[in-house]
């Protein structure tokens, strides 16, 4: 992540809103040609950016979900761009701030909008309740899957099912062809069987595809009619009702499901913010793709209209704007003269007809056939692969020849990409060796010592009150200061909950990379806002702290908590027969390592980050209430390492069931590809005290027990007769992945303290 360790201080900030086709080109350009000193932020509602050109193929079953979506997370990682998964609510154009739904405002020096469009029929009464728009595509796909399954089941049983599509342009035509193909295939009926499936195309125009030549219009109409699609011309929709389309001066059109794919419009908020718009409500821009009344704002794609050069709303034009936009954004922030962009007047249109054929249309050209589909498929997949097949970062180890032997150098090279988060801990073997060499001053009210390796320090204040203290601090593992601080704060209070105590106050340690004063202030503001957000959720007061300038963003807390001595939990109290319960899934270490290498899917990371925000507070209460004899939180040393600490002293052993481990989506795949955290190797040394069954030894998931966790869950030993009730309660409290992963056993040998099968 380039902007976590910048080679030059950030002095300006470019904010991109939306992950549309034009912004994809901007991100790729910035990845290939980064601008030193420029911080770039992408704010987007969708992490998976759909490619509309391949949507008909997906509907028809030719493509899978990942085939038609561009994952913005690895692309942003490649470009060194901050990714913020949020919806924008408003722009403060005078203050140059972007206001989001659920986080602090983001200031900008330059702003670009690529927010797409939606069908304008959405403004018609009843549309939101009784009809489904083809955009936003993610919402359409959710509805389409339900409609497709229901329709196929009905048709398979020879029951009638009707789908109505409002619109007469390419999107409506392709949807009619593709929907019919998909449902017939799923129902297992002949492609020319029209007995029970009805597709109805409803348009206010007197013809289809009004911007195309007559040969295209005539062929498309004839082909739709040949396939039994019902065409309703001159039907202007005035209202939607349940299963009914009300038209001006015409009989209602009925259907079981109604879709609309009409002319485009955009949300109202850009105009409400003060951006100039054209007569149709689109953001008015000049030939530099720059707002005509706010020069620091650029807009592109369907959301924009170039004054004096109107063009149809089509992905083709959005794609062509990408590189001119990228160049002008860089020129604007660096104070250089902008370059004009005049869009082409005509573009090649390729429309899928649902039968491995497609229509090609450009001015007076018209072609149809399998070769056209082959051309469309190649164009679409080339576009997707451009943003999916990214160069993997491979930093070189900078060592003077002769300083070490070849084997050591190779071992160092394998771990030259160092992880952040709790995976940035010093290895347990190194830490243990250092702690054993220390002879700290003793205080009479300090319970235990450094060798005990408890999750927090215990200071007895009175017979019924104990002060519990802990500290944690690490480098940022994501390039969003606000979200990073929220997760870091949740991680830091975890040790207090692992002890069965309650956090009370905290002191912050914030390290901020050197940058322009405004950017440093904003970064610190986001860090502290995220920290306070989480601490407030835990009823914990921020009492002070310390800040410093550093090469990398880092954050931590010293947390004070209180607890009653009789309700506190320790690591080392487990009894034979206890069940081992884990409240949250494993896998953050390998996923974060994959994320650094551009190998983690955005959906995997979203789930992982959501889990890192889940508090252990309720789980701790649950364990105490069910008589837990020991507890710890699973963090940097991994499940096996922290379990080994629970078994220290050799009184008891443990047996684990590998198949019972809750695992985050994508973690098993990353481990199977040998993507390990930089702390993984040190953590795996605990295998010396493990007895691994034959099946577990051959299972790639075995490495999950060595995976370092950031903001991981609690592992508790609970009496066997309470385990089932405790597990049920955990799942009721919001820990759906909680599992019984093993049991505490009688003391085994030192070489086999942990058995795993």
Buried (B, 14 or more C-beta within 10 A) or exposed (E): BBBBBBEEBBBBBBBBBBBBBBBBBBBBBBBEEBBEBBBBBBBBBBBBBBBBBBBBBBBBBBBEEEBBBBBBBBBBBBBBBBBBBBEBEBBBBEEBBBBBEEBBBBBBBBBBBBBBBBBBBBEBEBBEEBBBBBBBBEEBBEBBEEBBEBBBBBBBEEEEBBBBBBBBBBBBBBBBBBBBBBBBBBBEBEEEEBEBBBBBBBBBBEBBBEEBBEBBBBBBBEBBEEBBBBBBBBBEBBBBBEBBBBBEEBEEBBBBBBBBBBBBBBBEBBBEBBBBBBEEBBBBBBBBBBBBEBEBBBBBBBBBBBEEBEBBBBBBBBBBBBBBBBBBBBBBBEEEEBEEBEBEEEBEBBBBBBBBBBBBBBEEEBBBBEEBBEBBBEBBBEBBEEBBEBEEEEEEEEEEEEEEEEEEBEEEBEBEBBBBBBBBBEBBEEBBEEEEEEEEEEEEEBBEEBEBBBBBBBBBEEEEEBBBBBBBBBBBBBBBBBBBBBBBBBBBBBBBBBBBBBBBBBBBBBBBBEBBEBBBEBBBBBBBBBBBBBBEBBEBBBEEBEBEEBEBBBBBBBBBBBBEBEBBBBBBBBEBBBBBBBBBBBBBBBBBBBBBBBBBBBBBBBBBBEBBBBBBBBBBBBBBEBBBBBBBBBBBBBBBBBBBBBBEEEBBBBBBBBEEBBBBBBBBBBBEEEBBBBBBBBBBBBBEBBBBBEEBEEBEBBBBBBBBBBBBBBBBBBBBEBBEEBBEBBBEBEBEBBBBBBBBBEEBEEEEBBBBB
